[in-house]
Amino acid sequence: MKGYFCATSFFVVQVFSIHADFLFWRAQEGALDYALSMTQTAPTPCWAEGNFETATFNGAPGFRVGGSFFRAPKYWEVWGLYTRLTDRGSNSAIRPGLANVFLTGTWPQIFSSPIATATSDIHLNYNVTDLFVTRVFLPNPHLRLRVLGGVTVAWINQFWKIQYNDGTGFYTKVGNRWDFTGAGLRIGTMFDWYWFQNIYLTGGTTIAGLAGSYNNSARQLSNFTGYNPTIPLRNAYYSDARGVVTGQFYLGPSYQKNFTNLRFEVFAGYEWNGWFNLQEMYRSTSGNPDAAKETWMSTSLLLLQGLTARVTLDF
């Protein structure tokens, strides 16, 4: 018999495995406010009034594919995985229909009339490749434990567009983009805990540190009277080499079954992937071209979470 020996999870011979994951994840971030919708009148002058309007992602399907090789009887494996996801979101807000109650931008609105509508469109591309080696341990007949270490390569970018309209044909457009490309080391553990009738509790957690290239840009245009809509009012660019930390956790039930020349596994669970030191938004004060521009920066965690469903075949 190939693969695992019945429910005791003992490896007996070397096997090749293929893994295919269906993902339905949703990206979540902070620092994505684009407008304030007032709920009542305010004094003059005033600061932020009303409910924040923020960009949100819709959630989207993605995939993870890979392969592995188990070297019996040495109890080690080599894995290769690729994860791909594209998530988008569109949001809009309109001015409340009350006198002296306004919709205001949290980015500058370059026209004299109050904002009539504000829209937000955001798009995230997520690509991660992992190559790692695991050492398999069998502490008892009901538990299989893997300790892993290896390399992670990531390419992630995000584009966010905001538009304010005053209802008379004038607009202000703001575009923000950041991207990160980097590589680093990942460590962690995975486990399969046998319960009954080929049913297991399967989970894992990993942490990785990456170093790479980070770029962030902000651009703003307006067609208001006196402004050339082709010349940016805001056109700032930031770039550095930075470290990024990411953590992963997943947990759920799996069904694992041995056949004469094949082992079959189905897993369905919930997965979290958090990325630190990526999501940044740069705002600034305004002034004449030769005047100082003070920087206001907002930062946030990038979190991707949702369903992970995997099919594994050993042969």
C-alpha positions as CSV (number, residue, x, y, z in Angstrom):
1,M,0.0,0.0,0.0
2,K,1.3,3.5,-0.9
3,G,1.2,6.6,1.2
4,Y,-0.2,6.2,4.7
5,F,-1.0,3.1,6.6
6,C,-4.7,3.1,7.4
7,A,-5.8,5.5,10.2
8,T,-2.5,5.4,12.1
9,S,-0.9,7.8,9.5
10,F,2.4,5.9,9.3
11,F,4.3,6.4,6.1
12,V,5.5,3.2,4.4
13,V,7.0,4.2,1.0
14,Q,7.9,7.4,-0.9
15,V,5.1,9.2,-2.7
16,F,4.5,12.1,-5.1
17,S,1.5,14.4,-4.3
18,I,-0.4,17.0,-6.2
19,H,-2.4,19.7,-4.4
20,A,-5.1,21.9,-5.8
21,D,-6.8,24.5,-3.6
22,F,-9.9,26.6,-4.3
23,L,-9.8,29.9,-2.3
24,F,-12.6,32.3,-1.6
25,W,-10.8,35.1,0.3
26,R,-11.6,38.7,1.1
27,A,-9.0,41.4,1.5
28,Q,-9.4,43.8,4.4
29,E,-7.4,47.0,5.1
30,G,-7.6,50.1,7.1
31,A,-6.5,53.6,6.0
32,L,-9.0,53.5,3.1
33,D,-11.4,56.4,4.1
34,Y,-12.4,58.6,1.1
35,A,-15.3,60.7,2.3
36,L,-17.5,61.7,5.3
37,S,-21.3,61.6,5.1
38,M,-22.7,64.2,7.6
39,T,-25.7,63.2,9.7
40,Q,-26.5,66.7,11.1
41,T,-25.5,70.3,10.7
42,A,-22.1,71.5,12.0
43,P,-20.6,74.7,13.3
44,T,-18.1,76.8,11.3
45,P,-15.3,75.9,11.4
46,C,-15.4,72.2,12.2
47,W,-13.3,69.1,11.9
48,A,-14.5,65.7,10.8
49,E,-18.3,65.3,11.0
50,G,-20.4,62.3,10.1
51,N,-19.8,58.7,9.1
52,F,-16.7,57.7,7.3
53,E,-17.1,56.2,3.8
54,T,-14.3,53.6,3.2
55,A,-13.2,51.4,0.4
56,T,-14.0,47.7,0.9
57,F,-13.2,44.6,-1.0
58,N,-15.9,42.3,-2.4
59,G,-14.1,39.0,-1.8
60,A,-13.0,36.9,-4.8
61,P,-12.1,33.3,-5.8
62,G,-8.5,32.4,-6.2
63,F,-6.3,29.3,-6.3
64,R,-3.3,27.6,-4.9
65,V,-1.5,24.7,-6.8
66,G,1.5,22.7,-5.9
67,G,3.3,19.4,-5.6
68,S,5.3,17.5,-3.0
69,F,7.5,14.5,-2.7
70,F,7.9,12.4,0.4
71,R,11.1,10.5,0.9
72,A,10.6,7.3,2.7
73,P,11.9,6.0,5.1
74,K,13.7,9.3,5.9
75,Y,10.5,11.2,6.9
76,W,11.2,14.4,5.0
77,E,9.3,16.1,2.2
78,V,9.9,18.8,-0.3
79,W,7.0,21.1,-1.3
80,G,6.3,23.7,-4.0
81,L,3.2,26.0,-3.9
82,Y,1.9,29.0,-5.9
83,T,-1.0,31.1,-4.6
84,R,-2.9,33.6,-6.8
85,L,-5.8,36.0,-5.9
86,T,-7.3,39.2,-7.4
87,D,-9.8,41.1,-5.2
88,R,-11.7,44.2,-6.2
89,G,-14.1,46.6,-4.6
90,S,-16.3,49.5,-5.6
91,N,-18.0,51.9,-3.2
92,S,-20.0,55.2,-3.7
93,A,-21.6,57.8,-1.6
94,I,-24.1,60.6,-2.4
95,R,-24.8,63.9,-0.6
96,P,-27.5,63.6,2.1
97,G,-30.7,65.3,1.1
98,L,-30.8,67.8,3.9
99,A,-30.0,71.5,4.0
100,N,-26.5,72.3,5.3
101,V,-25.7,68.6,5.6
102,F,-22.8,67.7,3.3
103,L,-20.7,64.9,1.8
104,T,-17.1,65.9,2.3
105,G,-13.9,64.4,1.0
106,T,-11.1,63.1,3.2
107,W,-8.8,63.9,0.3
108,P,-8.8,67.4,-1.1
109,Q,-11.9,68.3,-3.2
110,I,-10.8,70.9,-5.8
111,F,-14.0,72.8,-6.7
112,S,-16.1,75.5,-5.0
113,S,-19.5,73.6,-4.9
114,P,-20.3,70.9,-2.4
115,I,-19.6,67.3,-3.4
116,A,-22.6,65.6,-5.0
117,T,-21.1,62.1,-5.3
118,A,-17.9,60.3,-4.3
119,T,-16.8,57.0,-5.7
120,S,-14.0,54.6,-4.8
121,D,-12.5,51.7,-6.8
122,I,-9.8,49.4,-5.5
123,H,-7.9,46.5,-6.9
124,L,-5.4,44.1,-5.3
125,N,-3.2,41.5,-7.0
126,Y,-1.7,38.8,-4.8
127,N,0.9,36.3,-5.9
128,V,3.0,34.1,-3.5
129,T,5.3,31.2,-4.3
130,D,6.6,28.9,-1.6
131,L,9.4,26.3,-1.7
132,F,10.0,24.4,1.6
133,V,11.2,21.2,3.2
134,T,9.3,19.4,6.0
135,R,10.3,16.9,8.6
136,V,7.5,14.5,9.5
137,F,7.0,13.3,13.0
138,L,4.5,10.7,14.3
139,P,4.2,11.3,18.1
140,N,1.3,8.7,18.4
141,P,-0.9,6.7,16.1
142,H,-3.5,9.5,15.9
143,L,-1.2,12.5,15.1
144,R,1.0,13.5,12.2
145,L,3.1,16.6,12.6
146,R,5.3,18.4,10.1
147,V,7.9,21.1,10.9
148,L,8.7,23.1,7.8
149,G,11.2,25.7,6.6
150,G,11.9,27.2,3.3
151,V,11.7,30.2,0.9
152,T,8.8,32.5,0.1
153,V,8.7,34.9,-2.9
154,A,5.9,37.5,-3.1
155,W,4.6,40.0,-5.7
156,I,1.7,42.1,-4.4
157,N,0.3,45.4,-5.8
158,Q,-2.7,47.6,-5.2
159,F,-4.4,50.4,-7.1
160,W,-7.0,52.7,-5.5
161,K,-8.9,55.4,-7.4
162,I,-11.2,58.0,-5.8
163,Q,-13.3,60.6,-7.7
164,Y,-15.3,63.5,-6.3
165,N,-18.0,65.2,-8.5
166,D,-19.8,68.4,-7.8
167,G,-22.8,67.7,-10.0
168,T,-22.0,70.5,-12.5
169,G,-19.3,68.6,-14.5
170,F,-16.3,69.4,-12.3
171,Y,-14.4,66.5,-10.7
172,T,-11.3,65.8,-8.6
173,K,-9.6,62.4,-9.2
174,V,-7.1,60.8,-6.8
175,G,-5.1,57.7,-7.6
176,N,-2.9,55.7,-5.1
177,R,-0.8,52.8,-6.0
178,W,1.7,50.6,-4.1
179,D,3.6,47.4,-5.0
180,F,6.0,45.1,-3.3
181,T,8.3,42.4,-4.7
182,G,10.4,40.5,-2.3
183,A,11.7,37.1,-1.0
184,G,12.5,35.7,2.3
185,L,12.4,32.7,4.7
186,R,9.3,30.9,6.0
187,I,9.0,28.5,9.0
188,G,6.1,26.8,10.6
189,T,4.2,23.6,11.4
190,M,1.3,21.6,10.0
191,F,-0.6,18.8,11.6
192,D,-3.3,16.1,11.0
193,W,-5.1,14.8,14.1
194,Y,-7.1,11.7,13.5
195,W,-10.6,11.6,15.0
196,F,-12.7,8.8,13.5
197,Q,-13.7,7.1,10.3
198,N,-11.0,8.8,8.1
199,I,-11.9,12.2,9.5
200,Y,-9.0,14.4,10.7
201,L,-8.6,17.9,12.1
202,T,-6.0,19.5,9.9
203,G,-4.3,22.8,10.4
204,G,-1.1,24.8,10.3
205,T,0.6,28.0,11.0
206,T,3.6,29.7,9.5
207,I,5.5,33.0,9.7
208,A,7.8,34.5,7.1
209,G,10.1,37.5,6.9
210,L,10.7,39.0,3.4
211,A,12.9,41.8,2.1
212,G,12.3,43.5,-1.2
213,S,11.4,46.6,-3.2
214,Y,8.5,48.8,-2.2
215,N,7.0,51.6,-4.3
216,N,4.1,53.9,-3.4
217,S,2.7,56.8,-5.5
218,A,-0.1,59.3,-5.2
219,R,-1.5,61.4,-8.1
220,Q,-4.4,63.9,-8.2
221,L,-6.1,65.8,-11.1
222,S,-8.9,68.3,-11.4
223,N,-10.8,69.9,-14.2
224,F,-12.1,72.8,-12.1
225,T,-11.9,76.3,-13.6
226,G,-8.3,77.5,-13.7
227,Y,-6.8,74.0,-13.5
228,N,-5.4,72.0,-16.4
229,P,-6.8,68.4,-16.1
230,T,-3.6,67.0,-17.6
231,I,-1.2,68.6,-15.0
232,P,-1.3,66.8,-11.6
233,L,-2.0,68.8,-8.5
234,R,-0.5,65.9,-6.5
235,N,2.3,63.8,-8.0
236,A,4.4,62.1,-5.2
237,Y,6.4,59.0,-5.4
238,Y,8.1,57.0,-2.6
239,S,10.4,54.0,-2.9
240,D,12.5,52.0,-0.5
241,A,14.0,48.6,0.2
242,R,12.1,47.2,3.2
243,G,11.3,44.2,5.4
244,V,7.9,42.7,5.5
245,V,6.5,40.1,7.9
246,T,3.6,37.8,7.1
247,G,1.8,35.2,9.2
248,Q,-0.6,32.4,8.1
249,F,-3.0,30.2,10.0
250,Y,-5.6,27.7,8.7
251,L,-7.8,25.1,10.4
252,G,-10.6,22.7,9.4
253,P,-11.7,19.1,8.9
254,S,-10.3,16.8,6.3
255,Y,-11.3,13.4,4.9
256,Q,-8.3,11.1,4.1
257,K,-8.7,7.7,2.4
258,N,-6.3,5.0,1.3
259,F,-6.7,2.9,-1.8
260,T,-4.5,0.2,-3.2
261,N,-2.3,2.5,-5.4
262,L,-3.6,5.9,-4.4
263,R,-4.3,8.1,-1.4
264,F,-7.1,10.8,-1.5
265,E,-7.6,13.8,0.8
266,V,-10.2,16.6,0.9
267,F,-9.8,19.5,3.2
268,A,-12.1,22.5,3.8
269,G,-11.3,25.1,6.4
270,Y,-10.7,28.8,7.2
271,E,-7.5,30.6,6.5
272,W,-6.0,33.9,7.6
273,N,-3.0,35.6,5.9
274,G,-1.7,38.9,7.5
275,W,0.9,41.2,5.9
276,F,2.6,43.9,7.9
277,N,4.4,47.0,6.6
278,L,2.7,47.2,3.1
279,Q,-0.5,49.2,3.3
280,E,0.5,52.9,3.5
281,M,-1.3,56.1,2.4
282,Y,0.5,59.4,2.0
283,R,-1.3,62.7,2.3
284,S,0.2,66.2,2.6
285,T,-0.5,69.8,3.3
286,S,-0.9,72.2,0.4
287,G,0.8,75.4,-0.6
288,N,2.7,77.2,-3.3
289,P,5.1,75.1,-5.3
290,D,8.1,76.4,-3.3
291,A,6.3,76.0,0.1
292,A,6.9,73.1,2.5
293,K,4.5,70.2,2.2
294,E,4.1,68.3,5.5
295,T,3.5,64.5,5.1
296,W,0.6,62.7,6.8
297,M,0.9,59.0,6.6
298,S,-1.7,56.3,7.5
299,T,-0.7,52.6,7.8
300,S,-2.6,49.4,8.2
301,L,-2.5,45.7,8.2
302,L,-3.3,43.8,5.0
303,L,-5.4,40.8,5.9
304,L,-6.7,38.1,3.5
305,Q,-9.1,35.6,5.0
306,G,-11.8,33.1,4.0
307,L,-12.5,29.6,2.7
308,T,-9.7,27.3,1.6
309,A,-10.8,24.0,0.0
310,R,-8.1,21.5,-1.0
311,V,-7.9,18.2,-2.9
312,T,-4.7,16.1,-2.6
313,L,-3.8,13.0,-4.5
314,D,-0.8,10.8,-3.5
315,F,0.5,8.2,-6.0
